[in-house]
Amino acid sequence: MEIITVERKILEKNDAIASGLRKEFLFRKQFVINLLSSPGTGKTSLIERMAIKTKNIFSTAVIVGDVQTDNDSKRIGALNIPVVQIVTNGGCHLEANLVRDAYKNLLDLKFDLLIIENVGNLVCPAGFDLGEDIKVVLSSITEGEDKPLKYPVVFRNSVALIINKTDLQPYLNCKASGIKENALKVNPSIKVFETSCKTDEGIDEWISWLESKMKSK
Amino acid sequence: MEIITVERKILEKNDAIASGLRKEFLFRKQFVINLLSSPGTGKTSLIERMAIKTKNIFSTAVIVGDVQTDNDSKRIGALNIPVVQIVTNGGCHLEANLVRDAYKNLLDLKFDLLIIENVGNLVCPAGFDLGEDIKVVLSSITEGEDKPLKYPVVFRNSVALIINKTDLQPYLNCKASGIKENALKVNPSIKVFETSCKTDEGIDEWISWLESKMKSK
């Protein structure tokens, strides 16, 4: 009973901070993605690819969460995009107060899109509102077809699913169509993209859809 | 302060149950592996492959943890191996009390090896003792070379690292040698295997090593 009370308090506090962040993002006309996935699905590669392709269309900033290291922020920073690294030191997900503190470093900058690259974890981050407009889940095709059924909350809470590394499909028993089918079982309205950051497959379709979402905010 | 107290209580309670389980496993002469990894690295495929190869050498039982579904226990059960499924219903890791309850279903059976397939999560399960003899971390080669640096606790706490899906190496920029190098940086004594459940590469070496560990218990 004591634990449940503490958990509720944590979530209530998180939601209050997330709500404040959401107002701030709206005021500044910034569209915000909370990008979720397992470790090693290509979140940073996707952000790199998007940054290169969209630099003449809209401006992007990134907040990166990792348990340890600032490898990802170095990779993104190399593209001349503003980036703030959060190292959680063992923490398994981002919470709104961490994003609020990181966002303070971006207050002097103008940008249209903020991507929050969450900690690589398909379970815990799904339950925490960070003030984002949309949650997007990235799945590597190598992970197998059953992940939406095994980890339903993150797929249910996401507006879009990006199935990445499709260039590896010829060498796998797993098919993107199987992942899509299972994702639609847990979330019939989820929008599904199939991408490869190596061959560029599907990246333009994903960016076009994102642009339309940004315009309708 | 309140939260820290609750967390400490949870860990103390877990450790007490794990300690009891460890005595029980020793009494019954069972060797126990706590198998940890991200989602979709091939934990169940490895168990399937091991079960087929070792059926005339030693007997195996499996406890499987998943956030949702009993897909994995069905796959393992099809091999005529005793298997108990734990569905955590959103929980991000196994705790000793869940294993103790699952293990009750195996008390009437004789077996030499118990594999506890943990929830697919590279962060949270690493901190919970389940009474196992060894933690083993499974990494898919598709996840990239930097995972040991980004998720150091699970690699530090594991006695062995199995780098799986090496059949995909020709199609990736990532090399098994790079993962190994980073794993040794965070845990210089970790034993590293390179395996493919598709081509059978490295499975015999892993089983031989495991056999020697089981004999020395």
HADDOCK unambig.tbl for C-alpha pairs under 7 A between the chains (distance, minus, plus):
assign (segid A and resid 3 and name CA) (segid B and resid 6 and name CA) 6.71 0.50 0.50
assign (segid A and resid 6 and name CA) (segid B and resid 3 and name CA) 6.65 0.50 0.50
assign (segid A and resid 38 and name CA) (segid B and resid 38 and name CA) 6.50 0.50 0.50
assign (segid A and resid 38 and name CA) (segid B and resid 39 and name CA) 6.55 0.50 0.50
assign (segid A and resid 39 and name CA) (segid B and resid 38 and name CA) 6.55 0.50 0.50
assign (segid A and resid 39 and name CA) (segid B and resid 143 and name CA) 6.63 0.50 0.50
assign (segid A and resid 40 and name CA) (segid B and resid 143 and name CA) 3.95 0.50 0.50
assign (segid A and resid 40 and name CA) (segid B and resid 144 and name CA) 5.96 0.50 0.50
assign (segid A and resid 41 and name CA) (segid B and resid 143 and name CA) 6.40 0.50 0.50
assign (segid A and resid 66 and name CA) (segid B and resid 150 and name CA) 6.83 0.50 0.50
assign (segid A and resid 67 and name CA) (segid B and resid 150 and name CA) 5.97 0.50 0.50
assign (segid A and resid 67 and name CA) (segid B and resid 151 and name CA) 6.20 0.50 0.50
assign (segid A and resid 68 and name CA) (segid B and resid 149 and name CA) 6.87 0.50 0.50
assign (segid A and resid 68 and name CA) (segid B and resid 150 and name CA) 4.69 0.50 0.50
assign (segid A and resid 68 and name CA) (segid B and resid 151 and name CA) 6.49 0.50 0.50
assign (segid A and resid 69 and name CA) (segid B and resid 149 and name CA) 6.83 0.50 0.50
assign (segid A and resid 69 and name CA) (segid B and resid 150 and name CA) 5.77 0.50 0.50
assign (segid A and resid 92 and name CA) (segid B and resid 123 and name CA) 5.88 0.50 0.50
assign (segid A and resid 92 and name CA) (segid B and resid 124 and name CA) 6.60 0.50 0.50
assign (segid A and resid 121 and name CA) (segid B and resid 121 and name CA) 6.14 0.50 0.50
assign (segid A and resid 123 and name CA) (segid B and resid 92 and name CA) 5.87 0.50 0.50
assign (segid A and resid 124 and name CA) (segid B and resid 92 and name CA) 6.58 0.50 0.50
assign (segid A and resid 143 and name CA) (segid B and resid 39 and name CA) 6.64 0.50 0.50
assign (segid A and resid 143 and name CA) (segid B and resid 40 and name CA) 3.95 0.50 0.50
assign (segid A and resid 143 and name CA) (segid B and resid 41 and name CA) 6.40 0.50 0.50
assign (segid A and resid 144 and name CA) (segid B and resid 40 and name CA) 5.95 0.50 0.50
assign (segid A and resid 149 and name CA) (segid B and resid 68 and name CA) 6.87 0.50 0.50
assign (segid A and resid 149 and name CA) (segid B and resid 69 and name CA) 6.82 0.50 0.50
assign (segid A and resid 150 and name CA) (segid B and resid 66 and name CA) 6.82 0.50 0.50
assign (segid A and resid 150 and name CA) (segid B and resid 67 and name CA) 5.97 0.50 0.50
assign (segid A and resid 150 and name CA) (segid B and resid 68 and name CA) 4.71 0.50 0.50
assign (segid A and resid 150 and name CA) (segid B and resid 69 and name CA) 5.77 0.50 0.50
assign (segid A and resid 151 and name CA) (segid B and resid 67 and name CA) 6.19 0.50 0.50
assign (segid A and resid 151 and name CA) (segid B and resid 68 and name CA) 6.51 0.50 0.50
